[in-house]
Amino acid sequence: MPQLKLAASARIGDETYTGVVSNVALDILRGLFVGKAAISLKPTHIAIGSGTQPARASDTALEQETRRWPITQLTQIGATTTALLNLTGTAGGLAASEMGVFAGDTLLSRALVDIEKSTNGIINIVWVLTITQGG
């Protein structure tokens, strides 16, 4: 039986960051195949924090979450879901060393990042979540 492969990455400006898909998200997907009631995995928020520990599949939250915003735009084409967060000048200045994408309070993926935004700056954060069939 073919296996599913999940991948997550974030793009901010010219930088691409590889995310780690959480075990919680994987367990929810596995539950679908055996008829267990599952919660939604629809991405709803992107959060940033000041944590510095490497991302692990066992993470259930950011190490030190500092801010969270609703996703600006969500699209799905085939097996790829793209979540966009547009932070305008009204978001104020910020710095972050970790970032995650959430479905409600469920962490889908986390990555270490290097983000600095001035008060007047604009940042677009794009998370790409992909499910493919493995060998």
Helices and strands as residue ranges (DSSP letters): E 4-12, E 15-21, H 23-33, E 45-49, E 65-70, E 73-77, E 80-87, G 89-91, E 94-103, E 106-117, E 123-133
